[in-house]
Amino acid sequence: MKTKIAESIVKLLENVSVEDMTDMLEIPPEENMGDFALPCFAFAKTLRKNPKVIAQEMAEGLAEKQKELGINRIEAVNGYVNIYMERGIYVKNCVEKLQTEGFGVGRPGLGKTICMDYSSPNIAKNFHVGHLRTTVIGNSLYKIFDKLGYEVVRINHLGDWGTQFGKLIVAYKLWSSKEEVEKKGIDELLRIYVKFNAEKDANPALVEEARQWLVKMEQDDPEALKYWEWFKEISILEFERVYNMLGISFDSYIGESFYRSKVPALVEELKEKKLLQESQGANVVDLSAFDMPPCLITKSDGASIYHSRDMAAVLYRKETYGFEKCLYVTGLEQTLHFKQVFKAIELMGYDWSQGLVHIPYGLVSLDGSKLSTRDGNIIYAEDILKEAIDRAFTAIMNKNPELANKEEVAQMVGVGAVIFHDLFNQRIKNIDFKWEEVLSFEGTSGPYVQYTYARAKSILRKADYNKDFKTVNFEKLIDDCSFKLIKDLSGYEDAIKKAAEKYEPSVIAKYLVSVCASFNKFYHECPILKAEEEEKYAKLYLVNLAQGVIKECCELLGMKCPEEM
């Protein structure tokens, strides 16, 4: 319907495509502003007319095809063309689309591959709340692009190489033992890592010793690699436990260490293309022409560095997967790093570098203080999830102790609360971690949308609902509450496309809250089970559509939905 209206409007203008006009048509924030609205301010300069005059002329021109387009009335108000649809026709069109597979969402990504690099925790460090952000944002974006038909390769680029391992080996030899590490696992590794950073300022020799151990690792020293492998195995067990709680998996765990052997070939290619320069003994790519510091390729001792390993990873992924886009979900503080890497790849002559995208997110702080593994100022992701699950279980015992599968429902609700809290706000915003906000089960929260889904499922169970779509009388769904819910449901595809375009899961989360609010108003104000037969089944059909969209939205965010709460 929106496209047909756009086609009619562009005939009244010049040099405006149907696609652009479709994008310009808005769904107004208030019901009394119409079902669609076109702001005319953008045409004022080219048409050399007041937007109010343009709106009036467009309204008059569109009125000629009013009946054909299923429009009830058209109004020109303050530079806007407000369009009110015939409700019966509008409902029929929306419902017919929603009842198709996937609720009418197209699959423009079929035949295209996207690589996604997210989560990527550092070995030998606990999985903390900062890692949780990249993990849930990345997982949601994976699901969104998968829904649109893309082949998505989920990559956990583990931070399994670098100076921290030299530090850890020194710390282990000085302050720990095999028995302690085997007994306490990653907690012991974290303890000695924090101790190293507390001691190094008073004892600079520790830093030099750590650097020497890293050199040994680079030279494939058996003892150094033995410690590295051991620390890595312990860490992955820790990470997978958290991933299992979140219901998240990956296609690849290839980390930084894998690309060490590929850096020499990168260096040779940069030399051949006359891009490599020496700077104080190190090799760099000069980016001064782009107002950026040089991109460091190898250090003065010949060792690889983050930039070179990430560049080697890009080339490997392009060759292996033939991606259209490669997305990196990392903190905002890494913006410069990725600008350097992407620009260096572009300078190598690879035009596909335009498909490299950094998706930054804001910092997580604790009472205003930056989280720091070195200082021990951290909140563990597993502790957050366990606390949320415990609180959900307590709420169930207080409100519905007879509920079946209480532990399973508490897991869904607790984990869902943590995920939704993160994804509801724009990813770029900084988060000051507060337990009472993360674990709130009120208002715009994960439990609120899960409860709405459970309420819809309860209605369908009570009605023993099983009705053929062809028998639905759409005229029974034109009351205000039903119509508002249908309008919200019809925005599902637009919400998904916008979330993908902006790399922004909060679009889905906010859309989901809007649908749930409309459904709960519909539930409270419209008789469903007590309505006359034809109206009852029309409204049950709407309930069924609503629960399906709510469940899919939750799944796109990485949440599960209990059938009962």
RODO-2510 file (C-alpha; in nm, 4 decimals, decimal comma):
residues 565
     n   res          X          Y          Z
     1     m     0,0000     0,0000     0,0000
     2     k     0,2827     0,2373     0,0911
     3     t     0,4523     0,1671    -0,2434
     4     k     0,1317     0,2296    -0,4402
     5     i     0,0807     0,5622    -0,2629
     6     a     0,4456     0,6538    -0,3342
     7     e     0,3983     0,5679    -0,7028
     8     s     0,1032     0,8059    -0,7216
     9     i     0,2849     1,0889    -0,5417
    10     v     0,5994     1,0779    -0,7612
    11     k     0,3844     1,1406    -1,0670
    12     l     0,3098     1,4825    -0,9153
    13     l     0,6837     1,5625    -0,8851
    14     e     1,0022     1,5502    -1,0877
    15     n     1,3307     1,3696    -1,0218
    16     v     1,2051     1,1708    -0,7218
    17     s     1,2187     0,7892    -0,7300
    18     v     0,9470     0,5627    -0,5948
    19     e     1,2019     0,4125    -0,3558
    20     d     1,2950     0,7547    -0,2124
    21     m     0,9305     0,8524    -0,1813
    22     t     0,8509     0,5258    -0,0024
    23     d     1,1259     0,6057     0,2487
    24     m     0,9906     0,9586     0,2951
    25     l     0,6412     0,8392     0,3817
    26     e     0,6263     0,8277     0,7607
    27     i     0,4033     0,6542     1,0096
    28     p     0,2970     0,9460     1,2337
    29     p     0,3569     0,9277     1,6106
    30     e    -0,0071     1,0162     1,6873
    31     e    -0,3160     0,8347     1,5609
    32     n    -0,4943     1,1631     1,4743
    33     m    -0,2160     1,2505     1,2271
    34     g    -0,3116     0,9752     0,9853
    35     d    -0,1852     0,6294     0,8955
    36     f     0,0836     0,7722     0,6640
    37     a     0,2267     1,1226     0,6430
    38     l     0,4487     1,2960     0,3884
    39     p     0,6579     1,5946     0,5047
    40     c     0,6917     1,8404     0,2141
    41     f     0,9725     2,0613     0,3463
    42     a     1,2396     1,8841     0,1385
    43     f     1,0634     1,9959    -0,1842
    44     a     1,0477     2,3667    -0,0970
    45     k     1,3849     2,4585    -0,2496
    46     t     1,3428     2,2771    -0,5834
    47     l     0,9765     2,3740    -0,6295
    48     r     1,0317     2,7262    -0,4905
    49     k     0,7088     2,7091    -0,2952
    50     n     0,6014     2,7152     0,0660
    51     p     0,5757     2,3607     0,2105
    52     k     0,2132     2,4325     0,3075
    53     v     0,1291     2,5111    -0,0554
    54     i     0,3133     2,1998    -0,1768
    55     a     0,1254     1,9844     0,0740
    56     q    -0,2094     2,1268    -0,0383
    57     e    -0,1294     2,0652    -0,4067
    58     m    -0,0138     1,7097    -0,3387
    59     a    -0,3227     1,6360    -0,1314
    60     e    -0,5446     1,7562    -0,4150
    61     g    -0,3515     1,5560    -0,6760
    62     l    -0,3574     1,2418    -0,4646
    63     a    -0,7327     1,2789    -0,4032
    64     e    -0,7960     1,1900    -0,7676
    65     k    -0,6817     0,8329    -0,6971
    66     q    -0,8151     0,8203    -0,3416
    67     k    -1,0628     0,5384    -0,3904
    68     e    -0,8267     0,3335    -0,6070
    69     l    -0,5587     0,3501    -0,3350
    70     g    -0,7941     0,2566    -0,0510
    71     i    -0,7660     0,5996     0,1110
    72     n    -1,0474     0,7261     0,3333
    73     r    -0,9412     1,0916     0,3455
    74     i    -0,6408     1,3193     0,2855
    75     e    -0,5518     1,6352     0,4773
    76     a    -0,2842     1,9004     0,4227
    77     v    -0,1675     2,0256     0,7638
    78     n     0,1301     2,2584     0,8249
    79     g     0,3408     2,1260     0,5392
    80     y     0,2407     1,7612     0,5844
    81     v     0,0117     1,5450     0,3737
    82     n    -0,1747     1,3262     0,6240
    83     i    -0,3268     1,0127     0,4724
    84     y    -0,6030     0,8147     0,6437
    85     m    -0,6651     0,4680     0,4995
    86     e    -0,9902     0,2745     0,4691
    87     r    -0,9413     0,0519     0,7736
    88     g    -1,0913    -0,2641     0,6287
    89     i    -0,8653    -0,2498     0,3204
    90     y    -0,5609    -0,1544     0,5293
    91     v    -0,6183    -0,4411     0,7742
    92     k    -0,6656    -0,6929     0,4927
    93     n    -0,3417    -0,5879     0,3199
    94     c    -0,1394    -0,5929     0,6425
    95     v    -0,2731    -0,9251     0,7649
    96     e    -0,2266    -1,0952     0,4267
    97     k     0,1400    -0,9945     0,4329
    98     l     0,1921    -1,0905     0,7969
    99     q     0,0428    -1,4349     0,7488
   100     t     0,3065    -1,5279     0,4890
   101     e     0,6243    -1,7143     0,5870
   102     g     0,8535    -1,5068     0,8070
   103     f     0,5726    -1,2522     0,8640
   104     g     0,6349    -1,1041     0,5216
   105     v     0,9995    -1,0113     0,5747
   106     g     1,1957    -1,0189     0,2472
   107     r     1,5353    -1,1875     0,2115
   108     p     1,7555    -0,9451     0,0167
   109     g     2,0717    -1,1106     0,1489
   110     l     2,0290    -1,4464    -0,0242
   111     g     2,3521    -1,5503    -0,1915
   112     k     2,5598    -1,2960     0,0031
   113     t     2,8035    -1,3588     0,2896
   114     i     2,8761    -1,1444     0,5924
   115     c     3,1625    -1,2149     0,8325
   116     m     3,1003    -1,0953     1,1864
   117     d     3,3819    -1,0515     1,4378
   118     y     3,2448    -1,0124     1,7911
   119     s     3,2841    -1,1171     2,1555
   120     s     3,6579    -1,1902     2,1159
   121     p     3,7614    -1,1987     2,4838
   122     n     4,1255    -1,2048     2,5889
   123     i     4,2669    -1,5374     2,7010
   124     a     4,3428    -1,5725     3,0734
   125     k     4,0965    -1,3008     3,1716
   126     n     3,7480    -1,3473     3,3114
   127     f     3,4524    -1,2840     3,0842
   128     h     3,3290    -0,9540     3,2283
   129     v     3,0357    -0,7215     3,1627
   130     g     3,2301    -0,5355     2,8919
   131     h     3,2657    -0,8587     2,6922
   132     l     2,8950    -0,9138     2,7457
   133     r     2,8144    -0,6021     2,5403
   134     t     3,0008    -0,7049     2,2248
   135     t     2,8654    -1,0584     2,2623
   136     v     2,4937    -0,9761     2,2855
   137     i     2,5135    -0,6929     2,0279
   138     g     2,7010    -0,9169     1,7846
   139     n     2,4686    -1,2111     1,8409
   140     s     2,1615    -0,9956     1,7756
   141     l     2,3101    -0,8502     1,4560
   142     y     2,3944    -1,2030     1,3399
   143     k     2,0302    -1,3048     1,3878
   144     i     1,9018    -0,9908     1,2129
   145     f     2,1181    -1,0466     0,9039
   146     d     2,0378    -1,4176     0,9056
   147     k     1,6666    -1,3272     0,9038
   148     l     1,7296    -1,1134     0,5946
   149     g     1,8787    -1,4128     0,4144
   150     y     2,2524    -1,3494     0,4499
   151     e     2,4990    -1,6303     0,5116
   152     v     2,6613    -1,5082     0,8330
   153     v     2,9968    -1,6425     0,9536
   154     r     3,0229    -1,5877     1,3301
   155     i     3,3875    -1,5345     1,4257
   156     n     3,5201    -1,5246     1,7818
   157     h     3,8586    -1,3624     1,7214
   158     l     4,0146    -1,4619     2,0532
   159     g     4,2762    -1,2313     2,2015
   160     d     4,5183    -1,5215     2,2360
   161     w     4,8489    -1,3489     2,1597
   162     g     5,0374    -1,0485     2,2910
   163     t     5,2252    -0,8969     2,5819
   164     q     4,9773    -1,0164     2,8451
   165     f     5,1054    -1,3721     2,8008
   166     g     5,4592    -1,2726     2,8793
   167     k     5,3309    -1,1025     3,1922
   168     l     5,1238    -1,4052     3,2859
   169     i     5,4126    -1,6494     3,2497
   170     v     5,6317    -1,4330     3,4745
   171     a     5,3499    -1,3952     3,7268
   172     y     5,2795    -1,7681     3,7277
   173     k     5,6437    -1,8547     3,7925
   174     l     5,6695    -1,6016     4,0763
   175     w     5,3393    -1,6261     4,2585
   176     s     5,1449    -1,9404     4,1626
   177     s     5,1689    -2,3142     4,0992
   178     k     5,0213    -2,5878     3,8823
   179     e     4,8070    -2,7043     4,1751
   180     e     4,6601    -2,3574     4,2354
   181     v     4,5774    -2,3007     3,8659
   182     e     4,4192    -2,6460     3,8322
   183     k     4,2145    -2,5841     4,1459
   184     k     4,0968    -2,2258     4,0808
   185     g     4,1239    -2,1998     3,7031
   186     i     4,0863    -1,8572     3,5468
   187     d     4,0346    -1,6892     3,8863
   188     e     4,3936    -1,7757     3,9755
   189     l     4,5230    -1,6493     3,6403
   190     l     4,3393    -1,3221     3,6947
   191     r     4,4771    -1,2894     4,0495
   192     i     4,8391    -1,3170     3,9400
   193     y     4,7817    -1,0909     3,6362
   194     v     4,6460    -0,8154     3,8631
   195     k     4,9390    -0,8720     4,1024
   196     f     5,1889    -0,8349     3,8162
   197     n     5,0439    -0,4958     3,7211
   198     a     5,0488    -0,3857     4,0836
   199     e     5,4183    -0,4827     4,1210
   200     k     5,5647    -0,3746     3,7850
   201     d     5,6042    -0,0022     3,8626
   202     a     5,8201    -0,0767     4,1667
   203     n     6,0096    -0,3486     3,9801
   204     p     6,0707    -0,2533     3,6126
   205     a     6,2698    -0,5743     3,5601
   206     l     5,9373    -0,7629     3,5580
   207     v     5,8319    -0,5823     3,2387
   208     e     6,1564    -0,6698     3,0606
   209     e     6,1287    -1,0332     3,1684
   210     a     5,7704    -1,0459     3,0372
   211     r     5,8868    -0,8992     2,7055
   212     q     6,1515    -1,1709     2,6772
   213     w     5,8909    -1,4426     2,7287
   214     l     5,6806    -1,2926     2,4483
   215     v     5,9860    -1,2988     2,2210
   216     k     6,0258    -1,6674     2,3097
   217     m     5,6648    -1,7264     2,2118
   218     e     5,7226    -1,5505     1,8797
   219     q     6,0243    -1,7793     1,8267
   220     d     5,8141    -2,0923     1,9001
   221     d     5,9993    -2,1737     2,2218
   222     p     5,8462    -2,5046     2,3483
   223     e     5,8274    -2,4017     2,7156
   224     a     5,6667    -2,0652     2,6379
   225     l     5,4117    -2,2249     2,4026
   226     k     5,3338    -2,4936     2,6603
   227     y     5,2252    -2,2284     2,9124
   228     w     5,0347    -2,0389     2,6414
   229     e     4,8380    -2,3483     2,5332
   230     w     4,7554    -2,4320     2,8953
   231     f     4,6287    -2,0836     2,9762
   232     k     4,4233    -2,0857     2,6543
   233     e     4,2515    -2,4191     2,7327
   234     i     4,1537    -2,2982     3,0812
   235     s     4,0126    -1,9752     2,9380
   236     i     3,8021    -2,1324     2,6630
   237     l     3,6293    -2,3550     2,9181
   238     e     3,5349    -2,0395     3,1091
   239     f     3,4077    -1,8617     2,7983
   240     e     3,1990    -2,1546     2,6767
   241     r     3,0239    -2,1800     3,0118
   242     v     2,9054    -1,8187     2,9733
   243     y     2,8147    -1,8691     2,6055
   244     n     2,6032    -2,1703     2,7019
   245     m     2,4143    -1,9589     2,9577
   246     l     2,3466    -1,7012     2,6849
   247     g     2,2577    -1,9635     2,4218
   248     i     2,5298    -1,8314     2,1901
   249     s     2,7632    -2,0233     1,9586
   250     f     3,0250    -1,9423     1,6948
   251     d     3,1397    -2,0812     1,3607
   252     s     3,5068    -2,0014     1,4206
   253     y     3,7308    -1,9609     1,7252
   254     i     4,0360    -1,8631     1,5205
   255     g     4,2202    -1,6025     1,7260
   256     e     4,5151    -1,3677     1,6815
   257     s     4,7755    -1,6435     1,7133
   258     f     4,6521    -1,8083     1,3925
   259     y     4,7524    -1,5051     1,1854
   260     r     5,1123    -1,4760     1,3104
   261     s     5,2340    -1,7049     1,0333
   262     k     5,0473    -1,4979     0,7746
   263     v     5,2080    -1,1659     0,8675
   264     p     5,5353    -1,2302     0,6708
   265     a     5,3334    -1,2629     0,3471
   266     l     5,1511    -0,9400     0,4345
   267     v     5,4862    -0,7657     0,4905
   268     e     5,6127    -0,8843     0,1524
   269     e     5,2984    -0,7639    -0,0246
   270     l     5,3258    -0,4229     0,1421
   271     k     5,6902    -0,4029     0,0303
   272     e     5,6012    -0,4943    -0,3274
   273     k     5,3347    -0,2231    -0,3325
   274     k     5,5845     0,0267    -0,1849
   275     l     5,3650     0,0913     0,1159
   276     l     5,6048    -0,0203     0,3900
   277     q     5,8352     0,2293     0,5586
   278     e     6,0879     0,2001     0,8400
   279     s     6,0308     0,4128     1,1495
   280     q     6,2636     0,3846     1,4500
   281     g     6,3389     0,0250     1,3612
   282     a     5,9738    -0,0708     1,3161
   283     n     5,7839    -0,1216     0,9882
   284     v     5,4808     0,1004     0,9291
   285     v     5,2317     0,2139     0,6661
   286     d     5,2333     0,5944     0,6529
   287     l     4,8805     0,7357     0,6917
   288     s     4,9698     1,1006     0,7530
   289     a     4,7940     1,1988     0,4294
   290     f     4,4707     1,0841     0,5958
   291     d     4,5326     1,2613     0,9285
   292     m     4,6063     0,9347     1,1055
   293     p     4,9106     0,8023     1,2906
   294     p     5,1153     0,5355     1,1057
   295     c     4,9754     0,1826     1,0956
   296     l     5,2337    -0,0327     1,2774
   297     i     5,3043    -0,3606     1,0954
   298     t     5,6006    -0,5112     1,2829
   299     k     5,7831    -0,3921     1,5937
   300     s     6,1562    -0,3226     1,6051
   301     d     6,2237    -0,6820     1,7136
   302     g     6,0296    -0,8124     1,4120
   303     a     5,7262    -0,9245     1,6130
   304     s     5,3748    -0,8859     1,4693
   305     i     5,1298    -0,6381     1,6239
   306     y     4,7493    -0,5941     1,6450
   307     h     4,7340    -0,4001     1,3175
   308     s     4,9265    -0,6549     1,1136
   309     r     4,7404    -0,9524     1,2596
   310     d     4,4057    -0,7829     1,1905
   311     m     4,5121    -0,7031     0,8332
   312     a     4,6205    -1,0643     0,7816
   313     a     4,2823    -1,1735     0,9218
   314     v     4,0929    -0,9504     0,6750
   315     l     4,2814    -1,0968     0,3767
   316     y     4,2292    -1,4528     0,5038
   317     r     3,8563    -1,3999     0,5569
   318     k     3,8082    -1,2481     0,2126
   319     e     3,9892    -1,5397     0,0491
   320     t     3,8140    -1,8031     0,2623
   321     y     3,4562    -1,6717     0,2741
   322     g     3,4303    -1,4181    -0,0109
   323     f     3,2385    -1,1837     0,2144
   324     e     3,0389    -0,8841     0,0946
   325     k     3,0860    -0,7221     0,4354
   326     c     3,3082    -0,7931     0,7326
   327     l     3,1681    -0,6415     1,0527
   328     y     3,3663    -0,5751     1,3718
   329     v     3,1679    -0,5265     1,6936
   330     t     3,4190    -0,3725     1,9355
   331     g     3,4431    -0,0824     2,1780
   332     l     3,4364     0,2806     2,0683
   333     e     3,7959     0,3199     2,1878
   334     q     3,9124     0,0980     1,8990
   335     t     3,7760     0,3330     1,6309
   336     l     4,1180     0,4666     1,5295
   337     h     4,2683     0,1174     1,5152
   338     f     4,0094    -0,0008     1,2627
   339     k     4,0287     0,3187     1,0591
   340     q     4,4021     0,2523     1,0220
   341     v     4,3556    -0,1144     0,9317
   342     f     4,0782    -0,0446     0,6788
   343     k     4,2703     0,2425     0,5181
   344     a     4,5853     0,0289     0,4876
   345     i     4,3822    -0,2462     0,3171
   346     e     4,2355     0,0152     0,0802
   347     l     4,5848     0,1453    -0,0046
   348     m     4,6829    -0,2099    -0,0987
   349     g     4,4384    -0,1741    -0,3876
   350     y     4,1485    -0,3811    -0,2571
   351     d     3,8277    -0,2014    -0,3549
   352     w     3,6230    -0,4425    -0,1447
   353     s     3,7645    -0,2609     0,1619
   354     q     3,4444    -0,0522     0,1490
   355     g     3,2725    -0,3589     0,2960
   356     l     3,4818    -0,3426     0,6148
   357     v     3,2695    -0,1904     0,8916
   358     h     3,3520    -0,1091     1,2529
   359     i     3,0426    -0,1198     1,4770
   360     p     3,1417     0,0572     1,7995
   361     y     2,9618     0,0504     2,1311
   362     g     2,9910     0,2639     2,4442
   363     l     3,1930     0,1893     2,7529
   364     v     3,0663     0,0087     3,0595
   365     s     3,1568     0,1691     3,3913
   366     l     3,0980     0,0737     3,7539
   367     d     2,9679     0,3642     3,9636
   368     g     3,1351     0,5993     3,7172
   369     s     3,4742     0,4196     3,7205
   370     k     3,6105     0,2488     3,4108
   371     l     3,6261    -0,1293     3,4288
   372     s     3,9847    -0,2563     3,4340
   373     t     4,1143    -0,6131     3,4516
   374     r     4,4569    -0,4798     3,5456
   375     d     4,3188    -0,3018     3,8514
   376     g     4,0723    -0,5760     3,9412
   377     n     3,7776    -0,3350     3,8957
   378     i     3,5477    -0,5735     3,7086
   379     i     3,2066    -0,7376     3,7182
   380     y     3,1943    -1,0930     3,5890
   381     a     2,9316    -1,1764     3,3271
   382     e     2,8589    -1,5122     3,4888
   383     d     2,7856    -1,3439     3,8234
   384     i     2,5401    -1,1061     3,6549
   385     l     2,3585    -1,3890     3,4792
   386     k     2,3413    -1,6088     3,7900
   387     e     2,2112    -1,3214     4,0030
   388     a     1,9468    -1,2400     3,7414
   389     i     1,8356    -1,6045     3,7244
   390     d     1,8172    -1,6251     4,1060
   391     r     1,6045    -1,3103     4,1219
   392     a     1,3743    -1,4420     3,8499
   393     f     1,3323    -1,7695     4,0408
   394     t     1,2477    -1,5782     4,3608
   395     a     0,9857    -1,3755     4,1710
   396     i     0,8307    -1,6969     4,0355
   397     m     0,8165    -1,8537     4,3823
   398     n     0,6436    -1,5405     4,5160
   399     k     0,3920    -1,4963     4,2354
   400     n     0,3374    -1,8365     4,0717
   401     p     0,4923    -2,1190     4,2811
   402     e     0,2862    -2,3826     4,0965
   403     l     0,4465    -2,2947     3,7612
   404     a     0,5907    -2,5963     3,5802
   405     n     0,9594    -2,5920     3,4806
   406     k     1,0366    -2,3083     3,7251
   407     e     1,4141    -2,3410     3,6850
   408     e     1,3929    -2,3322     3,3057
   409     v     1,1611    -2,0298     3,3069
   410     a     1,3857    -1,8493     3,5579
   411     q     1,6816    -1,9074     3,3252
   412     m     1,4920    -1,7581     3,0291
   413     v     1,3659    -1,4599     3,2276
   414     g     1,6917    -1,3824     3,4088
   415     v     1,9131    -1,4055     3,1003
   416     g     1,6497    -1,2206     2,8954
   417     a     1,6486    -0,9339     3,1475
   418     v     2,0251    -0,8865     3,1122
   419     i     2,0203    -0,9043     2,7309
   420     f     1,7238    -0,6696     2,6900
   421     h     1,8703    -0,4129     2,9303
   422     d     2,1808    -0,3903     2,7125
   423     l     2,0073    -0,3875     2,3745
   424     f     1,7201    -0,1499     2,4503
   425     n     1,9487     0,1554     2,4498
   426     q     2,1504     0,2664     2,1482
   427     r     2,4746     0,0697     2,1410
   428     i     2,6927     0,3815     2,1221
   429     k     2,5728     0,5036     2,4611
   430     n     2,7941     0,4483     2,7641
   431     i     2,6457     0,2340     3,0393
   432     d     2,7021     0,2939     3,4098
   433     f     2,6365    -0,0521     3,5501
   434     k     2,3722    -0,0555     3,8246
   435     w     2,2353    -0,3848     3,9495
   436     e     1,8899    -0,2426     4,0208
   437     e     1,8514    -0,1301     3,6584
   438     v     1,9957    -0,4414     3,4937
   439     l     1,7756    -0,6736     3,6956
   440     s     1,4584    -0,4660     3,6903
   441     f     1,1557    -0,6696     3,5856
   442     e     0,9333    -0,3625     3,5491
   443     g     0,8593    -0,1212     3,2625
   444     t     1,0533    -0,1535     2,9382
   445     s     1,2274    -0,4743     3,0382
   446     g     1,2886    -0,8236     2,9070
   447     p     1,0416    -0,9811     3,1523
   448     y     0,7738    -0,7339     3,0386
   449     v     0,7922    -0,8461     2,6748
   450     q     0,8248    -1,2134     2,7758
   451     y     0,5149    -1,1816     2,9954
   452     t     0,3223    -1,0251     2,7070
   453     y     0,4111    -1,3251     2,4903
   454     a     0,3031    -1,5667     2,7670
   455     r    -0,0253    -1,3777     2,8030
   456     a    -0,0977    -1,4159     2,4307
   457     k    -0,0186    -1,7884     2,4431
   458     s    -0,2507    -1,8265     2,7423
   459     i    -0,5393    -1,6695     2,5483
   460     l    -0,4845    -1,9080     2,2583
   461     r    -0,4705    -2,2111     2,4904
   462     k    -0,7938    -2,1121     2,6659
   463     a    -0,9677    -2,0709     2,3298
   464     d    -0,8211    -2,3944     2,1906
   465     y    -0,7444    -2,1783     1,8894
   466     n    -0,7059    -2,3369     1,5465
   467     k    -0,8725    -2,1296     1,2763
   468     d    -0,8272    -2,1188     0,8987
   469     f    -0,6994    -1,7807     0,7754
   470     k    -0,9510    -1,7687     0,4891
   471     t    -1,2470    -1,7460     0,7292
   472     v    -1,1270    -1,4284     0,9066
   473     n    -1,3604    -1,1294     0,8709
   474     f    -1,1238    -0,8291     0,8592
   475     e    -1,4094    -0,5848     0,9266
   476     k    -1,4060    -0,7207     1,2830
   477     l    -1,0559    -0,5773     1,3307
   478     i    -1,1148    -0,2099     1,2501
   479     d    -1,1805    -0,0907     1,6075
   480     d    -0,9156     0,1468     1,7444
   481     c    -0,7216    -0,1045     1,9564
   482     s    -0,7155    -0,3809     1,6954
   483     f    -0,6227    -0,1350     1,4212
   484     k    -0,3372     0,0143     1,6255
   485     l    -0,1965    -0,3330     1,6975
   486     i    -0,2154    -0,4303     1,3294
   487     k    -0,0398    -0,1084     1,2275
   488     d     0,2398    -0,1824     1,4736
   489     l     0,2718    -0,5427     1,3585
   490     s     0,2901    -0,4283     0,9958
   491     g     0,6068    -0,2327     1,0816
   492     y     0,8013    -0,5523     1,1534
   493     e     0,9881    -0,5676     0,8211
   494     d     1,0766    -0,1978     0,8346
   495     a     1,2126    -0,2410     1,1885
   496     i     1,4364    -0,5297     1,0810
   497     k     1,5675    -0,3455     0,7747
   498     k     1,6353    -0,0315     0,9761
   499     a     1,8153    -0,2322     1,2466
   500     a     2,0354    -0,3934     0,9797
   501     e     2,1011    -0,0647     0,7999
   502     k     2,2064     0,1099     1,1221
   503     y     2,3662    -0,1999     1,2825
   504     e     2,1400    -0,1178     1,5748
   505     p     1,9542    -0,3920     1,7711
   506     s     1,7844    -0,1229     1,9827
   507     v     1,5542    -0,0606     1,6840
   508     i     1,4122    -0,4117     1,7319
   509     a     1,3960    -0,3740     2,1108
   510     k     1,2045    -0,0454     2,0908
   511     y     0,9745    -0,1817     1,8196
   512     l     0,9083    -0,4850     2,0405
   513     v     0,8075    -0,2658     2,3363
   514     s     0,5707    -0,0724     2,1091
   515     v     0,4047    -0,3937     1,9884
   516     c     0,3731    -0,5234     2,3449
   517     a     0,2170    -0,1959     2,4628
   518     s    -0,0372    -0,2094     2,1788
   519     f    -0,1115    -0,5751     2,2482
   520     n    -0,1681    -0,5174     2,6205
   521     k    -0,4045    -0,2285     2,5477
   522     f    -0,5854    -0,4490     2,2937
   523     y    -0,6058    -0,7271     2,5559
   524     h    -0,7491    -0,4994     2,8256
   525     e    -0,9964    -0,3047     2,6093
   526     c    -1,1184    -0,5553     2,3496
   527     p    -1,3351    -0,8521     2,4457
   528     i    -1,1753    -1,1595     2,2910
   529     l    -1,2987    -1,4856     2,4421
   530     k    -1,6423    -1,3368     2,5236
   531     a    -1,6976    -1,1768     2,1827
   532     e    -1,9481    -1,3162     1,9323
   533     e    -1,8091    -1,6045     1,7280
   534     e    -1,6986    -1,4261     1,4092
   535     e    -1,5341    -1,1400     1,6010
   536     k    -1,3778    -1,3794     1,8523
   537     y    -1,1944    -1,5759     1,5861
   538     a    -1,0839    -1,2621     1,4031
   539     k    -0,9335    -1,1311     1,7253
   540     l    -0,7802    -1,4689     1,8095
   541     y    -0,6172    -1,4623     1,4698
   542     l    -0,4703    -1,1225     1,5589
   543     v    -0,3503    -1,2586     1,8940
   544     n    -0,1779    -1,5415     1,7082
   545     l    -0,0043    -1,2989     1,4718
   546     a     0,1049    -1,0815     1,7638
   547     q     0,2561    -1,3676     1,9645
   548     g     0,4467    -1,4833     1,6567
   549     v     0,5995    -1,1404     1,5927
   550     i     0,6813    -1,0893     1,9626
   551     k     0,8551    -1,4273     1,9792
   552     e     1,0564    -1,3589     1,6621
   553     c     1,1636    -1,0180     1,7915
   554     c     1,2801    -1,1733     2,1171
   555     e     1,4735    -1,4346     1,9211
   556     l     1,6357    -1,1599     1,7112
   557     l     1,7592    -1,0052     2,0360
   558     g     1,8880    -1,3421     2,1598
   559     m     1,6111    -1,3992     2,4168
   560     k     1,3928    -1,7039     2,4730
   561     c     1,0209    -1,6835     2,5524
   562     p     0,8513    -1,9011     2,8180
   563     e     0,5082    -2,0310     2,7231
   564     e     0,3910    -1,9584     3,0791
   565     m     0,5114    -1,7175     3,3470
***
